[in-house]
Each structure stands twice: as structure tokens, then as C-alpha cells.
Amino acid sequence: MSDDVNVSIRRWRDSLACRESITTEKIDELQDHLENELRSVTTQGLTPEERVWVAAGRVGGPAELDRLFYEADPGLVWRRRILWMIVGYLVVQLWTVALNGLVTPLFSNLFALAGMERWLYAVSFMGIFGITIGGTMWLLYRLGTRGTAKSSATFTWARGLVVFGGFMTGYTVLSILCGAVSAQVNLLIAQGLYDRYTVEMDYWTWEYLVFAWMPYTGYWVPLMVFGLLGVLAWRAARQRAVV
Amino acid sequence: MATKELVAASSRPLVLSILERGESYGYAIIQEVKQLSGGELQWTDGMLYPVLHRLEREGLIESRWGKSDTGRKRKYYKLSRDGGKALQAEKAQWVNVHNTLAQLWGVKPCPTM
């Protein structure tokens, strides 16, 4: 088959790959069908691109196929989304272990030795978390889009980033709220049980919330930014791939 | 020409019946339907695949990846044991509908038929 036809087929595959319910295996199967159709449109004096376009029209548009496949198996889309969420969760958990085990002790000791002020300490950690998590996300993003702007890999990675970024943002915001609530509840329980603790610190003051949680904005802001980049890459690729 | 709804409703017994004759793949199934119906049943080709996948999930047909005569990757389907039973049930239903209509039209035949 000529190169022109292969390029057109590749583009057609991309137009399907950015649909959530159409997996690579389904595309392979549809490609066999498309190539069979192609053989019946060879003799009409069309350019290779036009031939693929005609054959693709017979197979059906990406939006319609997506809808039909979704109706045939609605659970698939969610199974894939949840898979990405779990992957994202594990990656971030691994990073948290690395940060808590190495980076945080190292820098907190350094900062303490330097006699750093409280606000500068919080800002510095925000920066450190931001650089490490942001760097990881950037690497993932580069891996997903590098040199493969026209291949299905882009869609998979972009889609992964969208779900992963969204999930982690929600997860982090929730853990901040839960952390504050549980700290307050623990304090109240301790007071009630032993009647010996006095409230030295109110967990609901702005001061506490800002200083305790500011470092973590370095954590979830990059996640949100790259989640957004994922959405943009996905949309751009989808528009480019419209057959 | 059959309506979209009728085409959709008949896709299931059609696919099962074709696969009862032996293993086949998407493109060949569609060609067979077109040929048998004399072009009266017009499918958007892509429509067949979700039907095949649904039947497979229900355990009525089985699939395997093979190669076409030109060496391309191709997915083949065949009827399973459950599929055979499901086909018998489908046949009974469709014959029933057919007989009912035939009796009605036997009394007052449609002039174009």
C-alpha cells in the first residue's frame, strides 16, 4: 500500500483513538474493515486521500462509532478512567514517600539550621514540592507528546493526564479538609478524655491553614496545570484528527 | 428499504444466523447481509462491530485474532453453544412475528407485494 494511503489511514486511526470508548483493539479491527472497503474504491480515479475518506465514510464517523460502542459497553469508559486514577494515585503516593523520606527531612533540617522564618519556610517547601511534582508531571507530559504528536499515544497520555490531574486535585483538596477536621476532632477527644489538654492552637484559624497547607499548594497546583495542559493537548489533537 | 429501527432490531438474529454457518469476520458478514437482502438492509458498516462485541460479552459468540489471506490482522467470530440456543429463541420469535403478519396480510394482501 502506498505511503499516502498509509498516512491517511494513520490520521483516520487518530480520529478514532481520541474517542473514549474506542480501544486500540477495536481500531485494529475497524482498520481491517477499512482496508477491505478501500479495495472496492480503487478504480474510481480518486487520490489516495479521497479513497480513504470515502472508505472511512462507509465505516462510519468517529462520533457515531463512539456512541455505538459506548452503548454496547458503557462500563468500559469508567473502567479505563478508574485504571488511570489508580495509576495516578500510585505515582503520587510513591512520590510522597520519596518526598517525606528524603527531601523533607533534608531541607527542614537545613532550614532549621539556617534559622529560617516560619513564612519563608512554608514558601520554600511550596517551591520544593512544586519543582519535584511539577518536574515529574512535565516529564510525563513530554513523554506523552514527544515526537508522536500524530499517533494514538498522544491521546492516551493526554487522557491519562486529564483524569490523573483531576483526581489528584480533588484528592488533595479533600485531604486538606479532612486533615484539618480530624486534627480538630482529635484535640477535642483528647480534651474530653483526659481533661488535661488546653487548646493552644485553633486548627480553624487562617494562620494555621495557610502555614500548614501552603507547602502543599506546590503539590497540587502543578497537578492542576498539567491536567489542564492534558485537556488542551487532547482537544487540539481531536480537532486536528477530524476526518 | 428497511427502516433504521428494523435494521437495528434484526442485526442480532442476522449475525447469529450467519455465524451459525461457520466462522467469519466483520466485513464478510456485512457483505453477506447486503447480498442476501439484495441491498434492502443497508447497514452503516461500523454499526456491526458494537453488535458483535455485545454478543461476545453476552457469551453468544467467541472471537480470535487471526490473519487474512494477505497477512493482515483480522478478528474472526464464531457461534458459541449459548449462541446456538439464543439463535433458536430468536428464530421462534421472528417466525412468530412473520406468521402473524402473513395471516393479517393473507386476508388483505398488500398490492405492491
Interface residues (C-beta under 8 A of the other chain):
Chain A: K26 D28 E29 L30 D32 H33 E35 N36 E37 R58 V59 G60 E64 L65 L68 F69 E71 A72 D73
Chain B: Y25 G26 Y27 T44 D45 G46 M47 Y49 P50 V51 H53 R54 R57 S68 R72 K73 R74 K75
